[in-house]
Amino acid sequence: MKLKALFFTLALAITAHLTANAQDKPYNDEDCKKYRSLYYQYLKQKMYADACHFWSLAVANCGDSLDGKFFNNGRVAYMQLEKTVDEANTARIKEINDTIAWIYEQKMLIEKDPDWELDYAVLLVSNESEDYAKIDKLFENIHIQKENSSYTHIRTYFRHLILNKFNKASQEQKEEIRATIIDEYIVLSEYNAAAIKKLTEAGDDRSLKLVKGYESAQDFLDKYFLKIAQDCEVLLPVLDKKFEGLPTDKEARLKQINKFIALMERQKCTDSDTYAKFVEESVAVNPSAGGYAGLGNVQLNKGQESKAVESFEKAVEMEGDGANKNTYLLALANAQYKANQYRSAFNTAKKVGGDLQGKAMIICANSIAATANSCGESTFARKANYWLANDYIRKAASLGEDVSTSKFLSNAPDTNEGFNEGVSEGSSVTLSCWGESTTARY
């Protein structure tokens, strides 16, 4: 084994010398064929030291006749050889890694292969190379491959951005790099999601195993992104600058806006002026039911109840009988209630159906109670509104809402007030303000 190791080392040295002087060296066609055949036979037999030895001799004797497949096989041979080396033998491992890097460089001279270049970038990062310009250039291929990039490519690229670029940058450079990382986080997350979707749809065992790899890569992205934009105080100034540089093209502008909105929602920055600005711009660029609903929520958070009512009204109008009809109706009723538009809130809430009906009944009850003191010609009539409010609370409870079924009854007429009005227990009482009847109960 010592002799073989020595022979291997000498072969590497010979290869390096010959390839460095390629233009001045004659090549032997017969030897080329022989060594190519020998290395391939040993490679198939998993005899990697011999395969690497004859592969290196093929390099020295074949000149520019070598193709991409040859370098692919060389990479396999040397990577497998590295696995047989004792971890303590760092010099040998470095030697093999240097050879693998040289193999990557040689194939890049004869053909363009984005996946190959990404693999090379991963190798350089793993080897702790400080040639960041080269690594950056190689990783540009990730935006060519997109969702076809491996999860290792995606993960390692983001690791490079965080550990090599951001952590080692000067304080002045960090903000610029932080902005780049935010952009890349969004894009890489999209690539991950697209890959997961495609593989899940494929459904075979291999694809489903790969899904786990992409999910793990996304967890890695999320974890390290939080270290860069860990709170709104850090994130929002970056996004304010992004807002000023949004594309002018409508489609591209909207795409960027929606990405940043989603990011702020993820980081719980929705109470900020920055979030409001992006949402308002989203609606301005592309009016939609969902956009107006989002704008309504922003306006409610800012205490602009009347504006929120207008936005939710547009959301309801644009949604029509769509899937979000009840969601937007409930949001409108809530905004109307907060804007002290109690009758409107009551009428809107009564239109809500489906799973949200219980919540709508609460708005109806609260709207009735809010106007009780101004609704009715007598004290008894005004206090009787609380019976009706309680009717709606009971409906809410029956629909699964966690509310007290006795709510508002303490404000309703008592037995003496009922006696004085000649209204007995169980009598029907009509409330003129609401055009509805309720039952007297003391």
Secondary structure, 3 states (H helix, E strand, C coil): CHHHHHHHHHHHHHHHHHHHCHHHCCCCHHHHHHHHHHHHHHHHCCCHHHHHHHHHHHHHHHHHHCCHHHHHHHHHHHHHHHHCCCCCCHHHHHHHHHHHHHHHHHHHHHCCCHHHHHHHHHHHHHCCCCCHHHHHHHHCCHHHHHHHCCHHHHHHHHHHHHHHHHCCCCHHHHHHHHHHHHHHHHHHHHHHHHHHHHHHHHCCHHHHHHHHHHHHHHHHHHHHHHHHCCCHHHHHHHHHHHHHCCCCCHHHHHHHHHHHHHHHHHCCCCCCHHHHHHHHHHHHHCCCHHHHHHHHHHHHHCCCHHHHHHHHHHHHHHHCCCCCHHHHHHHHHHHHHHCCCHHHHHHHHCCCCHHHHHHHHHHHHHHHHHCHHHCCCCHHHHHHHHHHHHHHHHHHHHCCCCCCCCCCHHHCCCHHHHHHHCCCCCCEEEECCCCEEEECCC
